[in-house]
Amino acid sequence: MDNHPAPLPASLPATQLKRRAAALAGILTGLGLSGSSSLLPLLVILLQASRALATLLAGFALVVLSLTWPAVFRADQRLLLAVNRHARRVVWMDRLMFVVTQIGNGGFGLLLALALALHGWGLLGVMMAGAVLTLWPLVEVLKWFTACQRPFTHLPHLNIIGWRERSLSFPSGHTAQAFLLAVLVDQGIALGGLFRLGLYALALLVGLSRMYIGMHFPRDVAAGALIGSAWGLLVYRVALSLF
């Protein structure tokens, strides 16, 4: 395969990013004006968790901003190739990564939510189901906003494990769900340090699998981890305030 990234510009021109940011801001402003009373409790909760959420959202914003930096985009390609070059060379790893990446599927998240609900963690199960179902449209809006193509459109000789997904690339929805589940389980169940570390290591492995199978750039994965973690924390805080 070609180990030299193509000298392409960043995924989204800065002018398009600004236009879409303005459009999204207008939509959010309209929603806020039309339903400010219902949004107020959410804003209060957001402020209560400001330190963690602000850090996660600031990190996400920085990753989005980096989409307009060609030098970072080229580095993104090189890092992806470094991870992906092992695909189709080690059969057992191909199979492992394909299985691990399924943790990021919505169906897995809903099954986990059902399992928790049936084993004495009813509120956490409901919380998780709601978080999984609302994360998908959030990720889709962000993908529309950034309009980034999949890595194989830039690197045609990339090794692909499984099928070529047709949706846009940024952020990684699979990684977002993996970190969403990790945050909710971490917040809702008192885990020891080792188990907690293993939980986030598994979520990180899901992100790595997205690069290994050729579906996402490293920045897609980083953004997915940040937005999934932020959404999980916000959903948990909202649910606690309501119940």
Salt bridges, closest charged atoms under 4 A:
ASP76 OD2 - ARG219 NE 3.17
GLU165 OE1 - ARG150 NH2 3.03
GLU165 OE2 - ARG210 NH2 2.97
ASP186 OD1 - ARG196 NE 3.01
ASP220 OD2 - HIS216 ND1 3.32
